[in-house]
Amino acid sequence: MNFDDLIPSSDRTHHLYEGIPIYERRFKDIGPFKFPGLAVACDAAGACHITFSGEPAYAERYDWTGDFAEGVAAVRDANGRYFHIDQNGKPIAYDTYLYATDFVAGSAVVYHETFGATHITTAGELLYGDWYFDARPFKEGVAEVRDENGWLMIDPAGTVLGQAKKPVDIFPVHGNVRRVLSENQIPKVLQTSDWDAAAVLMRHGERQPFIKGEPGSTKVLTARGRRQAREFGAALPDVPVCTYASPMVRCVQTGNEILAGAKASGTTEESLMLGTPSAYVADDELVREFYVVNPVKTMSLRYVAGETLPGHYPADVGTRRMFDFVSDTLADGEISVCVTHDAWIVPFVSLLTGYDFTNDWPDFLDGCILMRRDGKYFLWWRGREYPIAR
């Protein structure tokens, strides 16, 4: 049976197959069935998606639901917030938006009230690393976006292809904010602060975006990610630099690019304390499976709030293990750079400083600095030093 054989009735209350209702239930409105076999339906409780049997695919109800495309669908909740769900009704990411489109050619446009407009993947990740005032869906590999100089054409990697004419389509939102990443402050802090020994715990450089159904372990740095990591290394003080990294290829690449930029000898030393698993993980296999189906940001925030996650050490135990590892890399007059993942920076910084990551997530190459000064430890994060008792 083909999806196209299931026809909405003339009054749009149910579906027919060869003129015969395929279920008894009746709705206020319905849409066509789309892969993976779900259709939009509205009843007295609100909008949802239904299966071939006419039963809701999940318990939630929304003000509006879009059709499924590429395994996900856009929805709008009772507060007017847009996000995307999978076929089980589970949000694909933590963030919600002022507006979101359906997925087309592997991406969807989203508008955020603080950051602006961009494109995301079916895993809820940014397709590229930039935000704009406005954005339009990709067509034949090209999308229109608007920055301070007007409308531009970009490719899926975010590369600007040239100027564009103002789109003729009417969009329900018009952007007036755009987030532009500021200069990385870590090298400057290391240049201007007093320390006897310093260790940077940072997220890897910009990587290829995660796509729903694809393994994240194979993602490598983008060309921009490699360049920015090398520039980071070049901006460090002229002192001996060594690097440690999670065994994930993107982390090792980041460490090696930093060494190259700093003109430092040696290679990056891989450490299981920084990832695959990490200082926070007791059962690597269980944790890998857990994060395949659970958004990192959602789970990380629950973790630092005290929730016990499958395969994880308690957050305070993991933080102590990570602190011991990072502090052991300290050497007088030198800088060590420990490259890890956002999932482990968040509990480390949060438990040591009390910082709330709900609305401020670590960017690529973002991190903290553990400094030893006169035998005492201090953690720098977001422009502030916190004394740390070992």
Residue pairs with C-beta under 8 A, 6 or more apart in sequence:
1 17
3 32
3 33
3 34
3 35
3 37
5 17
5 18
6 15
6 16
6 17
6 22
6 32
6 33
6 39
6 52
7 15
7 16
7 17
8 14
8 15
8 16
8 30
8 31
8 32
9 15
9 16
9 21
12 27
12 29
12 30
13 26
13 27
13 28
13 29
13 30
14 21
14 22
14 23
14 25
14 26
14 27
14 30
14 54
15 21
15 22
15 23
15 30
15 33
15 39
15 54
16 22
22 52
22 53
22 54
23 52
23 53
23 54
23 55
24 54
25 54
25 55
27 41
27 42
27 43
27 50
28 42
28 43
28 44
29 40
29 41
29 42
30 39
30 40
30 41
30 42
30 50
31 39
31 40
31 41
31 67
32 39
32 67
33 39
33 52
34 67
34 68
34 69
35 68
35 71
36 68
36 71
36 87
37 51
37 52
38 49
38 50
38 51
38 57
38 68
38 73
38 87
39 49
39 50
40 47
40 48
40 49
40 65
40 66
40 67
41 47
41 48
41 49
41 50
41 56
42 48
45 61
46 61
46 62
46 63
47 61
47 62
47 63
47 64
47 65
47 75
48 56
48 57
48 58
48 60
48 61
48 62
48 65
48 89
49 56
49 57
49 58
49 65
49 68
49 73
49 87
49 89
50 56
50 57
51 57
57 87
57 88
57 89
58 85
58 88
58 89
58 90
59 89
60 89
62 75
62 76
62 77
62 78
63 76
63 77
63 78
63 80
64 75
64 76
65 73
65 74
65 75
65 76
66 73
66 74
66 75
66 102
67 73
67 102
68 87
69 102
69 103
69 104
70 103
70 106
70 122
70 212
71 86
71 87
71 122
71 212
71 213
72 84
72 85
72 86
72 92
72 103
72 122
72 212
73 84
73 85
73 102
74 82
74 83
74 84
74 100
74 101
74 102
74 103
74 108
75 82
75 83
75 84
75 85
76 82
77 83
77 96
81 96
81 97
81 98
82 96
82 97
82 98
82 99
82 100
82 110
83 91
83 92
83 93
83 95
83 96
83 97
83 100
84 91
84 92
84 93
84 100
84 103
84 108
84 120
84 122
84 124
85 91
85 92
86 92
86 212
90 293
91 124
91 295
91 298
92 122
92 123
92 124
92 212
92 295
93 120
93 123
93 124
93 125
93 295
93 297
93 298
94 124
94 295
94 297
94 298
94 301
95 112
95 124
95 297
97 110
97 111
97 112
98 111
98 112
98 113
98 173
99 109
99 110
99 111
99 172
99 173
100 108
100 109
100 110
100 111
101 108
101 109
101 110
101 137
102 108
103 122
104 137
104 138
104 139
105 137
105 138
105 139
105 141
106 121
106 122
106 127
106 138
106 156
106 211
107 119
107 120
107 121
107 127
107 137
107 138
107 143
107 156
108 119
108 120
108 137
109 117
109 118
109 119
109 135
109 136
109 137
110 117
110 118
110 119
110 120
111 117
111 135
111 173
111 175
112 118
112 131
113 177
114 177
114 179
114 359
115 131
115 177
115 178
115 179
116 131
116 132
116 133
116 175
116 177
116 178
116 179
117 131
117 132
117 133
117 134
117 135
117 145
117 146
117 175
117 178
118 126
118 127
118 128
118 130
118 131
118 132
118 135
119 126
119 127
119 128
119 135
119 137
119 138
119 143
119 156
120 126
120 127
121 127
121 209
121 210
121 211
121 212
122 211
122 212
122 213
123 209
123 210
123 211
123 212
123 214
124 295
125 209
125 210
126 209
127 156
127 158
127 209
128 154
128 156
128 157
128 158
128 209
129 158
129 181
129 206
129 222
129 224
129 364
130 158
131 178
131 179
131 180
132 145
132 146
132 147
132 175
132 178
133 146
133 147
133 148
133 175
133 176
133 177
133 178
134 145
134 146
134 151
134 171
134 174
134 175
135 143
135 144
135 145
135 146
136 143
136 144
136 145
136 167
136 169
136 171
137 143
138 156
141 155
141 156
142 153
142 154
142 155
142 161
143 153
143 154
143 156
144 151
144 152
144 153
144 164
144 167
145 151
145 152
145 154
146 152
146 175
147 178
148 178
150 163
150 166
151 163
151 164
151 165
151 166
151 167
152 160
152 161
152 162
152 163
152 164
153 160
153 161
153 162
153 163
153 164
154 160
154 161
155 161
157 222
158 224
181 363
184 228
184 232
184 235
184 365
184 366
185 383
186 200
186 202
186 232
186 365
186 367
186 369
187 232
187 235
187 236
187 237
188 235
189 369
189 380
190 198
190 200
190 236
190 237
190 335
190 369
191 237
193 369
193 371
193 380
194 373
195 371
195 372
195 373
196 332
196 333
196 371
196 372
196 373
196 374
197 330
197 331
197 332
197 333
197 334
197 371
197 372
198 330
198 334
198 335
198 336
198 369
198 370
198 371
198 372
199 326
199 327
199 329
199 330
199 335
199 336
199 337
199 338
199 369
199 370
199 371
200 335
200 336
200 337
200 338
200 367
200 368
200 369
200 370
201 322
201 326
201 338
201 340
201 345
201 348
201 367
201 368
201 369
201 370
202 337
202 338
202 339
202 340
202 345
202 365
202 366
202 367
202 368
203 339
203 340
203 341
203 342
203 345
203 362
203 363
203 364
203 365
203 366
203 367
204 221
204 225
204 245
204 246
204 248
204 250
204 251
204 253
204 254
204 339
204 340
204 341
204 364
204 365
205 221
205 222
205 225
205 226
205 228
205 229
205 250
205 253
205 254
205 257
205 364
205 365
206 221
206 222
206 224
206 225
206 228
206 364
206 365
207 219
207 220
207 221
207 222
207 225
207 250
207 364
208 219
208 220
208 221
208 222
209 219
210 216
210 219
217 248
217 249
217 276
218 249
219 249
219 250
220 249
220 250
220 253
221 229
221 250
221 253
221 254
221 257
225 250
225 253
225 254
225 364
226 253
226 257
228 364
228 365
229 253
229 254
229 257
229 258
229 261
229 365
230 257
230 258
230 260
230 261
231 261
232 257
232 258
232 261
232 365
233 241
233 257
233 258
233 259
233 260
233 261
233 262
233 264
234 261
234 262
234 263
235 261
236 258
236 261
236 262
236 335
237 335
239 333
239 334
239 335
240 264
240 331
240 333
240 334
240 335
241 258
241 259
241 262
241 264
241 334
241 335
241 336
241 337
242 259
242 264
242 266
242 269
242 329
242 334
242 335
242 336
242 337
243 255
243 256
243 258
243 259
243 268
243 269
243 336
243 337
243 338
243 339
244 255
244 268
244 269
244 270
244 271
244 274
244 329
244 336
244 337
244 338
244 339
245 251
245 252
245 254
245 255
245 268
245 269
245 270
245 271
245 274
245 275
245 338
245 339
245 340
246 252
246 270
246 271
246 274
246 275
246 276
246 278
246 339
246 340
246 341
247 270
247 271
247 272
247 275
247 276
248 275
248 276
248 341
251 274
251 275
251 339
251 340
251 341
252 268
252 270
252 339
254 339
254 365
255 268
255 337
255 339
256 267
256 268
258 337
258 339
259 265
259 266
259 267
259 268
268 339
271 325
271 338
272 278
273 279
273 321
273 322
273 325
274 325
274 338
274 339
274 340
274 344
275 340
275 341
275 344
276 284
277 283
277 284
277 287
278 318
278 322
278 340
278 341
278 343
278 344
279 313
279 318
279 319
279 321
279 322
279 325
279 344
280 312
280 313
280 315
280 318
280 319
280 321
280 322
280 343
280 344
280 347
281 287
281 311
281 312
281 313
281 318
282 311
282 312
282 313
283 310
283 311
284 311
285 311
286 310
286 311
287 309
287 310
287 311
287 312
290 299
290 309
290 310
290 311
291 299
291 343
296 342
296 343
297 361
299 309
299 343
300 342
300 343
300 346
300 347
300 357
301 346
301 357
301 358
302 309
303 309
303 312
303 315
303 346
303 347
304 315
304 346
304 347
304 350
304 351
304 357
306 315
308 314
312 318
313 321
315 347
315 351
316 351
318 344
318 347
319 347
319 348
319 351
319 352
322 344
322 348
323 348
323 352
323 370
323 388
323 390
325 338
326 336
326 338
326 370
327 370
327 372
327 377
327 390
329 336
329 338
330 336
330 370
330 372
342 361
342 362
345 362
345 366
345 367
345 368
346 357
346 361
346 362
348 368
349 355
349 357
349 368
349 379
349 381
350 356
350 357
352 379
352 386
352 388
353 379
353 381
353 384
353 386
355 381
355 382
360 382
368 379
368 380
368 381
369 379
369 380
369 381
370 377
370 378
370 379
370 388
371 377
371 378
371 379
371 380
371 385
372 378
376 387
377 387
377 388
377 389
377 390
378 385
378 386
378 387
378 388
379 385
379 386
379 388
380 386
